[in-house]
Amino acid sequence: MTIAPDIEAQILRYFHVERWRLNTIARQLHVHHSTVRRVLTAAGVPRPDTGARPSIVDAYTPFILATLERFPTLTAARLFGMAQARGYAGSASHFRHRVALLRPRRPAEAYLRLRTLPGEQAQVDWAHFGHLQIGRARRPLMAFVMVLSYSRAIFLRFYLDARMASFLAGHVAAFAAFGGATKIVLYDNLKSAVLERQGDAIRFHPMLLALAAHYRFEPRPVALARGNEKGRVERAIRYVRSAFFAARRFTSLADLNAQADAWCAGSAAARPCPEDPALTVAATFAQEQPWLLALPADTFPAAEHIAVAIGKTPYARFDGNDYSVPPAYVRRRLSVLADTERVRIVEAMTVLADHPRSYDRGQQIEDPAHIDALVDLKRAARRHRGTDELVRAVPALRELLVRAAARGYHLGAITRALQRLRQHYPITELTAAVAEALARDVPHPNAVRLALERRRHSRGQPPATAVTLPEHLQRRDVIVTPHALSSYDQLTGDRRDDDQRSD
């Protein structure tokens, strides 16, 4: 904690001139006594001998110093246990306090100020900016930040995840915004960049290597525990938090990114360049831009590629949502190519489905053509299943159906009518009736039904199908039992007796 120069001057005057005690100065100036002691120590006033009482830890001080010399990072709790084993009977808090005073201080490390050449290096990192609620999904709001080390030009783009597709898309968009790529791109040890590291042995993510080969830059992770090597992007992220995102209002992710682009080209580019405060970042970037690597003619395909298994329903599951595929591709293994805007489902080199990406959860994103094809397939399957059963039972029906289709008859209705006839007539009778209908060249179930009825009538048999009358006609045949009228005669007789008595 720093104090004002006038307070520091008063402390020294009251101590040397007025001969006030330390606690008196602290009480009168309303500061802590440790602040007064620090000012006096800095001015060369020796710490007075307070005549502190001997401590129970004093006998163990040589042991503590010797142990800390061999193991500087050993915890005070472990030292306390070792001292107890050697007979220490004091409290743990007082022991820890003394260990903190005796522990050797780590010498401060000096760092060289790192300078880069124009177009030489860029630094990349992710930054977390809370969450967004999208439907039933709570998505992290992640910022992809790339800063050019020489000019400090910033590229800022927000995504709803930190997946590899977003990581690659951020690079592609940043290089396009800068109009070129740097020779080196510096990373922290991100999972998107470094899959495994053992000392200097580094295994990069294969997609990052493909991106680097496309734009001809060298991916380089910082050394372990050397955060100062990527201090430019860390300072840029702090600058984004305070100067851009604080109290920022936006209606959608696209709106936020549009505001970020305007901010990067506006106030962020107009700030003084740390390397040369006489120039702005925009002016320094104008000097650096010609030194950037030229971009290739084609854009790198920044899409996530995963394999999916299609189940019984024609949907591919990706990122918590189901995307429809043509129904003919159920029970197959397909590939999903997903970027930040679209989700494509492919087989080999053929694109089977192309959907807008949803960042909600539990949604079904469907192409109406896929659903219509599924409905038609189900209807055709039902019709074909019934047709196959009839043709297996009566082979002659195949010819009848072929002729009916040639004349434009509705095969579904014909199949249903023939199925009803099959339920009431033997297969032999149905086969003979179909042959008769074909001989008369009338490929219709009515001709088959008339042939069946004629054959039964010729043998004196009743029709095989019962005729069901409408309900109002069936009620005409109901037997009605008439009610006895003797009770009415009794009532009539009583009334006549009453009339005679009145006369």
VENCORHU-V579066 format. One record per residue. N is the residue number from 1. SS is DSSP state (A for helix, B for strand, O for the rest). PHI is phi in radians with two decimals (999 if undefined). NEAR is the number of other ideal C-beta (glycine too) atoms within 10 Angstrom. Layout:
n = [N N]
ss = [SS SS]
phi = [PHI PHI]
near = [NEAR NEAR]
//
This chain:
n = [1 2 3 4 5 6 7 8 9 10 11 12 13 14 15 16 17 18 19 20 21 22 23 24 25 26 27 28 29 30 31 32 33 34 35 36 37 38 39 40 41 42 43 44 45 46 47 48 49 50 51 52 53 54 55 56 57 58 59 60 61 62 63 64 65 66 67 68 69 70 71 72 73 74 75 76 77 78 79 80 81 82 83 84 85 86 87 88 89 90 91 92 93 94 95 96 97 98 99 100 101 102 103 104 105 106 107 108 109 110 111 112 113 114 115 116 117 118 119 120 121 122 123 124 125 126 127 128 129 130 131 132 133 134 135 136 137 138 139 140 141 142 143 144 145 146 147 148 149 150 151 152 153 154 155 156 157 158 159 160 161 162 163 164 165 166 167 168 169 170 171 172 173 174 175 176 177 178 179 180 181 182 183 184 185 186 187 188 189 190 191 192 193 194 195 196 197 198 199 200 201 202 203 204 205 206 207 208 209 210 211 212 213 214 215 216 217 218 219 220 221 222 223 224 225 226 227 228 229 230 231 232 233 234 235 236 237 238 239 240 241 242 243 244 245 246 247 248 249 250 251 252 253 254 255 256 257 258 259 260 261 262 263 264 265 266 267 268 269 270 271 272 273 274 275 276 277 278 279 280 281 282 283 284 285 286 287 288 289 290 291 292 293 294 295 296 297 298 299 300 301 302 303 304 305 306 307 308 309 310 311 312 313 314 315 316 317 318 319 320 321 322 323 324 325 326 327 328 329 330 331 332 333 334 335 336 337 338 339 340 341 342 343 344 345 346 347 348 349 350 351 352 353 354 355 356 357 358 359 360 361 362 363 364 365 366 367 368 369 370 371 372 373 374 375 376 377 378 379 380 381 382 383 384 385 386 387 388 389 390 391 392 393 394 395 396 397 398 399 400 401 402 403 404 405 406 407 408 409 410 411 412 413 414 415 416 417 418 419 420 421 422 423 424 425 426 427 428 429 430 431 432 433 434 435 436 437 438 439 440 441 442 443 444 445 446 447 448 449 450 451 452 453 454 455 456 457 458 459 460 461 462 463 464 465 466 467 468 469 470 471 472 473 474 475 476 477 478 479 480 481 482 483 484 485 486 487 488 489 490 491 492 493 494 495 496 497 498 499 500 501 502 503]
ss = [O O O O A A A A A A A A A A A A O O O O O A A A A A A A A O O O A A A A A A A A A A O O O O O O O O O O O O O O O A A A A A A A A A A A A A O O O O O A A A A A A A A A A O O O O O O A A A A A A A A A A A O O O O O O O O O O O O O O O O O O B B B B B B B B B B B B B B O O B B B B B B B B B B B B O O O O O B B B B B B O O O O A A A A A A A A A A A A A A A O O B O O B B B B O O O O O O B B B B B O O B B B B O A A A A A A A A A A O O B B B B O O O O O A A A A A A A A A A A A A A A A A A A O O O O O O O A A A A A A A A A A A A A O A A A A O B O O O O O O O B A A A A A A A A A O O O B O O O O O O O O O O B B B B B B O O O O O B B B B O O B B B B O O A A A O O O B B B B B B O O O B B B B B B O O B B B B B B B O O O O O O O B B O O A A A A A A A A A A A A A A A A A A A A A A A A A A O O O A A A A A A A A A A O O O O A A A A A A A A A A A A A A O O A A A A A A A A A A A A A O O O O O A A A A A A A A A A A A A A O O O O O O O O O O O O A A A A A A A O O O O O O O O A A A A A A A A A A A A A A A A A O]
phi = [999 -1.65 -2.11 -1.18 -1.04 -1.19 -1.18 -1.09 -1.14 -1.15 -1.04 -1.17 -1.19 -1.12 -1.32 -1.49 -1.62 -1.48 1.07 -1.33 -1.30 -1.05 -1.16 -1.14 -1.09 -1.10 -1.22 -1.32 -1.64 1.03 -2.22 -1.33 -1.11 -1.17 -1.17 -1.09 -1.08 -1.14 -1.14 -1.18 -1.13 -1.12 -1.49 1.59 -1.39 -1.17 -1.24 -1.19 -1.37 -1.45 1.12 -1.08 -1.25 -1.05 -1.94 -1.16 -1.37 -0.98 -1.17 -1.77 -1.06 -1.02 -1.10 -1.13 -1.12 -1.15 -1.19 -1.20 -1.17 -1.44 -2.24 -1.11 -1.73 -1.11 -1.29 -1.16 -1.13 -1.21 -1.10 -1.10 -1.11 -1.17 -1.20 -1.07 -1.13 -1.77 1.83 -1.23 -2.10 -1.44 -1.40 -1.28 -1.13 -1.15 -1.15 -1.10 -1.09 -1.18 -1.13 -1.08 -1.30 -1.54 -1.13 -1.16 -1.38 -1.28 -1.12 -1.15 -1.73 -1.65 -2.07 -1.36 -1.33 -1.48 -2.10 -2.19 -1.52 -1.06 1.24 -1.49 -2.50 -2.25 -2.13 -2.26 -2.81 -1.65 -2.41 -1.69 -2.18 1.51 -2.35 -2.13 -1.61 -2.10 1.10 -1.62 -1.80 -1.93 -1.76 -1.27 -1.66 -1.93 -1.92 -1.59 -2.12 -2.17 -2.21 -1.38 -1.16 -1.43 -1.59 1.16 -1.13 -1.96 -1.99 -2.30 -2.51 -1.73 -2.35 -1.71 -2.88 -2.07 -1.24 -1.11 -1.09 -1.19 -1.08 -1.21 -1.09 -1.10 -1.09 -1.06 -1.17 -1.16 -1.10 -1.16 -1.19 -1.40 1.34 2.96 -2.12 -1.44 -1.27 -2.31 -2.09 -1.73 -2.20 -1.31 -1.40 -1.32 -1.15 -1.20 -1.88 -2.06 -1.42 -2.72 -2.56 -2.23 1.17 -1.54 -1.46 -2.16 -1.96 -1.39 -1.18 -1.08 -1.20 -1.17 -1.12 -1.13 -1.10 -1.12 -1.17 -1.20 -1.73 1.11 -1.99 -1.79 -1.36 -2.45 -1.42 -1.27 -1.18 -1.08 1.02 -2.26 -1.16 -1.14 -1.23 -2.11 -1.16 -1.15 -1.28 -1.18 -1.15 -1.13 -1.15 -1.08 -1.13 -1.10 -1.08 -1.48 -1.62 -2.02 -1.40 -1.06 1.04 -1.40 -1.94 -2.64 -1.70 -2.76 -1.14 -1.13 -1.12 -1.09 -1.21 -1.13 -1.15 -1.13 -1.10 -1.14 -1.21 -1.09 -1.43 -1.82 -1.15 -1.16 -1.40 -1.55 -1.30 -1.13 -1.34 -1.06 -1.27 -2.52 -1.05 -1.25 -1.96 -1.47 -1.07 -1.11 -1.19 -1.18 -1.13 -1.07 -1.30 -1.46 -0.98 -1.08 -1.55 -1.30 -1.20 -1.15 -1.40 -1.19 -1.20 -1.77 -1.53 -1.17 -1.29 -1.51 -2.29 -1.43 -2.08 -2.34 -1.63 -2.29 -1.85 -1.54 -1.52 -1.26 -1.68 -1.41 -2.42 -1.91 -1.56 -2.58 0.93 1.46 -2.24 -1.93 -2.01 -1.28 -2.29 -1.00 -1.10 -1.26 -1.88 -1.23 1.05 -2.23 -1.84 -2.10 -2.12 -1.90 -1.93 -2.12 -2.01 -1.29 -2.03 -2.23 -2.19 -1.97 -1.98 -2.26 -2.29 1.03 -1.84 -1.77 -1.50 -1.56 -2.64 -2.41 -2.17 -1.21 -1.34 -1.93 -1.78 -1.39 -2.17 1.22 -1.70 -1.95 -1.71 -2.12 -1.66 -0.95 -1.13 -1.17 -1.20 -1.08 -1.13 -1.15 -1.10 -1.10 -1.13 -1.15 -1.10 -1.12 -1.16 -1.10 -1.16 -1.17 -1.12 -1.15 -1.13 -1.11 -1.11 -1.16 -1.17 -1.12 -1.32 -2.23 -1.02 -1.16 -1.15 -1.04 -1.15 -1.11 -1.20 -1.10 -1.19 -1.13 -1.14 -1.12 -1.58 1.45 -1.26 -1.38 -1.19 -1.11 -1.17 -1.12 -1.10 -1.14 -1.16 -1.17 -1.13 -1.14 -1.13 -1.14 -1.21 -1.95 -2.22 -1.15 -1.12 -1.11 -1.15 -1.16 -1.13 -1.16 -1.20 -1.13 -1.07 -1.17 -1.14 -1.18 -1.12 -1.46 1.01 -2.16 -1.40 -2.50 -1.10 -1.14 -1.15 -1.15 -1.14 -1.12 -1.14 -1.15 -1.17 -1.12 -1.16 -1.23 -1.14 -1.14 -1.66 1.30 -1.76 -1.24 -1.05 -1.37 -1.74 -1.35 -1.57 -1.77 -1.41 -1.06 -1.12 -1.20 -1.41 -1.15 -1.22 -1.20 -1.63 -1.27 -1.37 -1.85 -1.52 -1.22 -1.42 -1.16 -1.74 -1.11 -1.15 -1.18 -1.12 -1.11 -1.12 -1.20 -1.14 -1.10 -1.16 -1.17 -1.13 -1.17 -1.18 -1.16 -1.15 -1.19 -1.26]
near = [7 6 16 8 8 8 14 19 11 18 24 16 12 18 19 12 8 10 8 18 12 17 10 15 23 18 13 11 16 7 18 12 14 11 18 26 17 15 20 20 11 10 12 6 14 7 8 9 6 6 5 6 5 7 14 13 20 9 13 23 14 9 15 21 12 10 18 17 9 7 11 11 7 15 11 20 12 11 23 19 13 15 22 13 8 10 8 19 7 15 12 14 9 12 22 14 14 19 22 9 9 16 16 9 6 8 6 5 6 5 9 6 6 12 9 20 12 18 23 16 22 28 26 23 19 20 20 11 16 8 12 17 8 15 12 10 18 10 17 14 17 21 23 21 22 24 29 28 25 23 27 23 26 27 24 26 22 21 22 19 16 18 16 20 20 21 26 24 21 26 25 18 18 24 26 13 17 21 12 18 24 28 17 16 23 23 22 17 12 15 11 18 22 17 12 10 13 7 6 7 7 15 11 17 19 10 19 21 13 12 23 18 10 19 18 12 20 11 18 18 17 16 11 10 6 10 11 14 15 22 16 22 22 17 14 24 21 11 16 22 13 9 12 19 21 8 5 11 7 15 7 10 17 10 11 22 17 12 17 22 15 11 18 19 14 10 11 23 19 11 15 14 20 12 14 12 9 8 15 17 23 16 15 23 22 13 15 23 16 10 14 21 14 10 18 12 5 7 11 19 14 19 18 21 13 11 8 17 10 20 12 7 12 26 21 25 13 19 19 13 20 17 28 23 24 17 18 12 17 14 9 15 10 18 15 20 17 20 17 21 8 12 22 17 25 15 13 6 5 8 10 21 23 13 20 9 18 20 18 14 14 11 15 12 18 17 17 8 11 21 14 11 16 18 11 11 14 11 11 11 10 12 15 12 10 16 19 10 13 21 15 10 14 22 11 15 24 14 14 24 18 11 16 20 13 9 8 7 15 10 16 14 11 23 21 13 15 22 15 12 20 17 8 14 21 11 10 9 17 22 16 18 24 26 16 17 23 17 9 11 8 17 22 16 23 11 18 27 21 16 21 24 17 12 15 15 11 8 7 6 10 9 12 15 14 7 5 8 10 7 7 7 9 10 9 7 7 6 4 5 5 5 8 8 9 8 9 10 10 10 9 10 10 9 9 8 9 9 8 7 6 6 4]
//
